[in-house]
Amino acid sequence: MMTQLVAQWVWFIGGVLWFVVRYPHQRRSRKTKVARSTGGTHDQVLLGFSLTGLAIIPLIYFISGEPRFADYGFSPSLAWIGVVLMLAALALLYETHRQLGRNWSVTLDTRKKHTLIDTGLYGYVRHPMYSAFWLLALAQAALLSNWIAGLSGIVGWGILYFLRVGREEQLMIETFGDIYRDYMKRTKRVIPLIY
C-alpha cells in the first residue's frame, strides 16, 4: 500500500542507491588524468544548485517534515508514478556510467585518450545521464507531496542543466570537431526524437 511515508522512504532509498551507483565511478574519475577542464567555479556553483535541489532541501523535508506550510494532499497514484520514474532514473544512471567508463567526470573535463561514445544509449541522445537526472527530479516531485521539497529538484537540476549543457557541447566540439557536429545532427540532447 502506498502511503505518504512510504513515498518519502522510496525517495530516500532511491537517493542512497543513486550514491551507491555513482560512488565507484567518482573514485575512478579522480584517478583518471584530465586533458582539459573548462568547469571551474562556474561549474561548482551549478553543481551546488543541483545538490541543494536534489538532496539538501528534500533531505531536510524527509527528516523534519519542514516546510509544512508547503504540503499538499498526498496522491498514491502520483507516488506510484514516482516509483516508476525513480527506478527508470536509477537504471539509466547505471547504464550511462557503464557505457561512458573512464570518459565520465563530474565536472566539465575531457580525459587523456578521451573517446566519443556514440553507440548504445548515446546513439539516441547525447546526454542520457542528464536524462537520468531529469527522471530523478520528476520522481522527487511525484514522491514528495510538498511544493518546495518536491519541486526543488526540478529547479536545482534545471539551473545546472540549462546553464551547462551548451558549454559541455562546446567542449565536445572543441575536442572532436566535425565528428561531434555530425553526432549532434543525428541525435537529440535528452529525449529521443524530441529534444
N, C-alpha and C positions, 0 to 999 in steps of 0.2 A: 504494500500500500504506500502510495506516495503522499508524504506529509511535508510541511514546510521544513521541519527539522531534517528529514531525510534528504531533501533537495539541497539544503545547506551542506550536509555531510558529503553529498556527491560532489559539490563544488570543491570542498576542501580536499577530498581524496584525489579528485582529478588534478588539483594543483600539485599535490605531493607526487603523483605519477608523472606529471609534466616535468618536475625537477629530476625525478629518477631517470627518465628518458634522456634528458638533456645533459645531466652532470658528466657522464663519461666523455661526451663529445667536447664539453667545455674544457675538461682537463687535457684532452689530447690537443685541442686547439691551441692552448697555451704553449705547447711544446713544438708546434709546427712553425717554422720560420716564415716571417712575413716579408713579402717582397715590397708591398706598397700599402700604406694606411692613409685613408682620407677622412676617417671619422672625427677624431679629435674631441674637443669639448662639446661641440655641437651635437655629436652623436651620443655622448654621455648624458647630456641634458634630455635628449629624446628618449633614451633608454630609461631615464628616471621617470619621465611622464608615463611610459608604458608600465613600469614596475608599480608605480603608485596606483594606476587604474586597475591593473590586472591582479595585484597581490595585496598591497598595503591597505587600501580602503576596504576591499571586501573582507580581508582578514580581520580588520577592526570590527566590522559588522558581524562576522562569524563568531568572534569571541565575546563581544559586548552587546550585540543587538542594536548598536547605535550607528547611524542616527535613526531613532524610532519614528520621528515625525515623517520620514520619507517612505515608510512602509505602505504597501498597498495590498489588496486582497490576493491571497495565495491561490494559484490555479494549478491543480495537479496535472492537467493536460499540458500546460506550458512547461511545467517542470519535467515531464517525460520527454518533451522536445529537447529540453536542456540536456538530459541524459544522453540522448542520441547524438546531439551536437558535440558533447564532451568526448564521447567515445570516438567519433569521427575525427575530432581535433587531435586526440592522442595517437590514433592510428596514422594520421597524416604526418604528425610531427616525427614519429618513429621512422617512417619510411623516407621522409626527406633527409633526415640525418644519415640514414643508411646509404642513400644514393649519393649524397654530397661527399661523404667521407672526410678526407683531410682538407677539402676545399672550403669547409664551413668555418665561419668565425662569428662571434657575437657582434663585433664592430665592422665597419666598412674597410675590410682588408682583402688584399689578394695574397696568395701564398707563393712561395717559390715552387716551381713546377705546377702552378695552378692550371687546372683544366676546365673547359666549359662542359658542364653536364647538360645535355640536351635530349636525353632519352628518358624512358620511364615516365615518372610524373612530370619531369621537366620537358617532355615532348609535348605536353598540353598547356602548361603555364610556366612562366619564367620564375615565379616566386611561390611555389607551393608551401614553403614554410610560412610565408605571410598569410596564405590561405588558411593554414592551421591556426594561426593566431586570431584571424577573423572568426573562425569557428569557436575558438576558446572564448572570445569576447561575447559572442552571441549566446553561448552556453551559459556564461555567467549571468547575462541579462535574463535568461529564461529561468535559471535556478534560484536566484536571489530576488525575492519579491520586495525590493527596496529600490526606489528611483535612483538613489545616489550610489549605493554599493553595486546594484545590478548593472547600471549603465556606465559606471566609471571605467570599466574595461574597454568599452567601445570608444569612449572619449580618449582615454590614455593611449590605447593602441592606435587609434585613428590619427592622433597627433604625430606619433612616431612614423606611421606608415606614410602619410601624405607629405611629410617634410623630409622623408628619407629615400623613398623608392626611386625618385628621379636621380638623386645623387648616386645611388647604387648602380643604376643602369648606365649612368655616365662613366663610372669607374669601369664597368664591364666593357663599354665601347672603347675606352682608352686602352684597356688590356687586350681585347680580342679584335677590335676594329670591325671590318666588314662582316666577319663571321658572326659577331654578336648582332649587328644590324640585320642580317638575314634571319637570324634566330628570332629577333623581335617581330619581323614581318609575319612569321608563321605561327607565333604563339600569342596568347593573351597574358596579362600580368598575373591575375589571381583566380579568375573564374573562367574555366574552359569555354571557348566560343563566344563569350560575352564581354569580359573586361580583363 
